[in-house]
């Protein structure tokens, strides 16, 4: 009793446990009690701390995500494109929510019904493994029924929201006003409606499959579908209804998919020609129609099965549907193609090839192309170029792909400036005459190892544009600058004519923090100061170029955005500070116009007192009926664009629908609806009514600098290599296919880039700023390339008329000259071979290569002139003895037919090719004066000549002590040693020219050796 009582006494533990100051046992018990309390509460403290840490981490993660989102809101608001930001994000959210709800609801309903209708007392009829799974799932059924739908919904929503643009286009579509030749439907059905319907049906099929499989597994695991111990297969009524209804819905959706596939045959790209061909029209489309009807009938049979519980008819119907799909979708079209079409392919396919030819030309803007035969003369005649002044006066000798180093040597002035490797090409009016112009922005170039303050607060912008005539050079072979120096000045413009500071460009820093109150001292480095000062001028940005970081919260947001705590901690920011980022013109336009493809090339121009970058925007589609598909990356990659970010994706419709500008000072973006007849652009204007302006809002000065887009032209010329053919029989035979020739000046086998030039095509009344390219025969499989000219393509790029908002009617006109196939006009590659193999040319250039110099072939210009085809190639020479060398124009090569001309100037080379007198009128300065060479060949002398007077900024930029990459005055110019060496350079140069003219190659080589030695002696003196 006692023992039992003591064992069950509820107070015994409590008495000892409450002892706080009693005898030893009491204290011991009390201590034990405290230890027990401590041990029980100990684990709770780490748990609370862990929970706190997790909560803080989640909050921090959410704030980081919010910071990125909020920064984007600030950026779009500042640019005035909040409409684009919110429309895209809200549409993505709506599509995500719809897909999430549909997928999640279907999966939840499927699981809920399967679990709710499970049999209650059949555990003894289930095998052990199934019973074990059932017990596990029952214990976590809430997580299963709610968690799995949420998970599937997240996957579905994430995938579906990427189709936000297709959803918007469907609901805002504009008609094309033209119908397809097979079904008579407007093209908008194929471009807008069909992709949307395919997306919806594809998503619903996936949702029904996922939910059906989930319900099927649930029915099996909970016994509604089971194999009993007797071996019989049991499907409970609830499971039968579930399977039958899911199967019927799936078949109805699949039937809809087959029905839409009828229309999709017009978009097919798998055959030799795009679109629905004879087999598609006469076999595939009827088969898809039969399958769609059969799917609906079998779906009805499934519903009957749910009522009658007889699966035989459903199984037979499903099997017959599969057999019909195999026969109708594969076997029957194969038999028609092999045994009906193939023996008479040309005859049967001709109507459908005509459809392909017509709609491909329409889709790529090739309908209005002017094609004319051009019987090019092969033999040059004296005076043949007398009537081609419009072309010969504008032949470009300054290769924008080569002269960046020359721009850098003479116009960089400071190490914190730079020019792009490839310069831009434009045209400007100077003293009433229009000049083709090579132009570039002098952008800021901050070393990556510079301090944070230097990178983001001090070196914030470049300064000014530099321009040179494209058709002339100085007497020394240097660029003939029409805009130069700091401050900028020249015949083209000066600092007073435009805002020269370049805050937004192709080489801008990742971000800069600019702006200050009016009374604050400026801290941004602006440009070199005056002649008599070693100081640099300072400047404060005064525009509205970026979101404010004048408060702590915004600074914290951008510190997280750029993972740069200095933004938050810096004491150099103030209440007027702005942060400039996303500064490259192409990425800036791409962000505000995500519905466009943006041309690879942005070029600067002086427009209405500002430097503005001009860009081309394209609307594209890969759903146009009967149009051949192009891979944008391969079509727009050539010797010039290789390695640069190219357009990507598959398209079979393209329009240059938008002209965009980015202000180089404040980064403001303007989008102009250029092709206001393009239905895709009009549909996007319905989506974003406030984001685009009409081209009628463009100023006359802006229109004067608009040109034909390069990437559009590249895509079109690739298509025209096949689609220049107008006869379907010839097109079928493929015996007149062309190709774009490889660039003969490059070692890599990349297509020759198109070239801008002012050009007057045969039959054209006036010259226009054009983009040009050539064609040679395509190489047959296993055949040998014939590098003879078959075609010459030019696109007129003059958009201005001198009036605001009025386009030139000839803008965008494509003209194609087709040369006779029985002549052998050399192509660019063969012409380059003729240059290289010419005795006079090869001897002269080989001698130049023997010294400390490198011979560089400039761009191979092709143009129609003298009733034939004229090739012109500038030849540059660059010293290999110094890093400060630049390519200088030294000679000009000309070819007409097989005849080669060579000279120091364009006029000399033309006369040489045309029997002594070409009759051409060329620009003054189109070549070098061999008797006027006043400095060494590597450009290491003074940065200005008598023809190029220095400015105070020029002289200051070359004073002693400047850390400057620009050319410096020759040290000790008055010393006897230097003067003597310079005389040796001049004597050697004159001797080499006299020997060359006399054909005395031994003396020429000896004079070149003396010239190289004299140059080396001068460099040694300069380095002392």
Protein Blocks (a to p, Z undefined) as FASTA:
>chain_A
ZZmmmmmmmklmmmmmmpmklcfklmmmmmmmmmmmmmmmmmmmmmmmmmmmmmmmmmmm
mmmmmmmmmmmmmmmmmnopmmmmmmmmmmmmmmmmmmmmmmmmmmmmmmmmmmmmpcfb
lmlmpcfklmmmmmmmmmmmmmmmmmmmmmmmmmmmmmmmmmmmmmmmmmmcccehiacf
klopafklmmmmmmmmmmmmmmmmmmmmmmmmmmmmmmmmnopaccdfkopacddfklmm
mmmmmmmmmmmmmmmmmmmmmmmmmmpckbmbecjdfklmmmmmmmmmmmmmmmmmmmmm
mmmmmmnopaklmmmmmmmmmmmmmmmmmmmmmmmmmmmmmmmmmmmmmmmmmmmmmmmm
mmnopmmpccddddddfbdcehklmmmmmmmmmocfbdfklmmmmmmmmmnopakbccdf
bdcdddddeehiacddddddddddddfkbcfklmmmmmmccedjadddfkbccfkopacd
fbecjddedjkbcfklpcfbdfbcfkbcfbdcedddfklccfbdfbdcdfkbcbdcdddd
fbdfbccfkbfklmmmmmmmnopaklmmpmkbcfkbccdehkbfklmmmmmmmmbccdfb
dcdddeehiacdddddddddfkbghiacddfklmmgcfklgoiacdedjdfbdcdfbccd
ddfklopacdddfblmbmklmmmmmmmmmlpccfklpcfklmmmgccdfklmmmmmmmmm
mmmpfbfklmmnopacccddddfkbfbdcdddddddddddehiabdcdddddddddddde
hiacddddfbdcdddfbfbgoiahiacfkgoiacdddddfkbccdcfklmmmmmmmpmkl
mmmmmmmmmmccdddddddddddeehiacdddddddddfkbfkbccddfbdcddehjbcc
ddfbfklmmmmmnoopgopacdehiacdfklccbdfkopacfbdfklccdfklmmmmggh
iacfbdcddehklbmklmmmmmmmmmmmmmmmmmmmnopaklmmmmmmmmmmmmmmmmmm
mmZZ
